Amino acid sequence: MITRVGKIARLPLAVRTELNERLQNGESHRNLVAWLNGLPPVQETMAREFGGRPISAPNMTAWKQGGYMEWEMRRKIFEQTRILTREYHG
């Protein structure tokens, strides 16, 4: 697993989780960038870590190609493990 240090990676886990779920449901990057930049925890993180610069479309693209893909892979592995455990233990 790669340690991510970008804008989205530094957001609180709950925000990243909701973002990943919304990406999984096909929500547009434009809507997601606007949604994120309107959240107080995101605004606080951007002010503290990035001089107040908001999340941009390139940040979202980078997250979808990196952090989101890792999340999706872990989610699939967890689901497969759950199914195999259920089949093995009846």
C-alpha positions in Angstrom: 0.0 0.0 0.0 1.3 3.5 -0.9 1.2 6.3 1.6 -0.7 9.1 -0.1 0.0 12.7 0.7 -2.2 14.7 -1.7 -5.2 16.9 -0.8 -7.8 14.2 -0.9 -5.6 11.7 1.0 -5.3 14.1 3.9 -9.1 14.5 4.3 -10.8 12.8 7.2 -11.6 9.1 6.7 -15.3 9.6 6.8 -15.1 12.2 4.0 -12.9 9.9 1.9 -15.2 7.0 2.4 -18.2 9.0 1.3 -16.3 10.3 -1.7 -15.3 6.8 -2.7 -18.9 5.5 -2.4 -20.1 8.5 -4.6 -17.4 7.7 -7.1 -18.5 4.1 -7.1 -22.0 5.3 -7.9 -20.8 7.2 -10.9 -21.2 10.8 -9.6 -19.4 13.3 -11.8 -16.1 14.7 -10.8 -17.5 18.3 -11.2 -20.2 17.6 -8.6 -17.8 15.9 -6.3 -15.3 18.7 -6.4 -18.0 21.2 -5.6 -19.4 19.0 -2.8 -16.0 18.5 -1.2 -15.0 22.2 -1.4 -18.2 23.1 0.4 -17.6 20.8 3.4 -16.2 22.5 6.6 -13.7 19.6 7.3 -12.4 19.9 3.8 -12.1 23.7 4.0 -10.2 23.3 7.4 -7.8 20.8 5.9 -7.2 22.9 2.8 -6.5 26.0 5.0 -4.2 24.1 7.4 -2.3 21.9 4.9 -2.5 23.7 1.5 -2.7 27.4 2.1 -6.4 27.4 1.5 -6.1 26.2 -2.1 -9.3 24.2 -2.9 -9.5 20.7 -4.3 -9.4 20.8 -8.1 -10.4 18.5 -11.0 -6.8 17.3 -11.4 -6.8 16.4 -7.7 -10.0 14.4 -8.2 -8.5 12.6 -11.2 -5.4 11.7 -9.3 -7.5 10.3 -6.4 -9.6 8.3 -8.7 -6.5 6.7 -10.3 -4.8 6.1 -7.0 -6.6 6.2 -3.6 -10.0 5.2 -5.0 -8.6 2.3 -6.9 -6.9 1.0 -3.7 -10.1 1.4 -1.8 -12.0 -0.5 -4.5 -9.5 -3.3 -4.5 -9.6 -3.6 -0.7 -13.4 -3.6 -0.8 -13.4 -6.4 -3.4 -10.9 -8.5 -1.5 -12.9 -8.1 1.7 -16.1 -9.2 -0.1 -14.4 -12.2 -1.6 -12.9 -13.2 1.8 -16.4 -12.8 3.4 -17.9 -15.1 0.7 -15.2 -17.7 1.0 -15.4 -17.7 4.8 -19.1 -18.1 4.7 -18.8 -21.0 2.2 -16.1 -22.7 4.3 -17.9 -22.4 7.6 -21.4 -23.0 6.2 
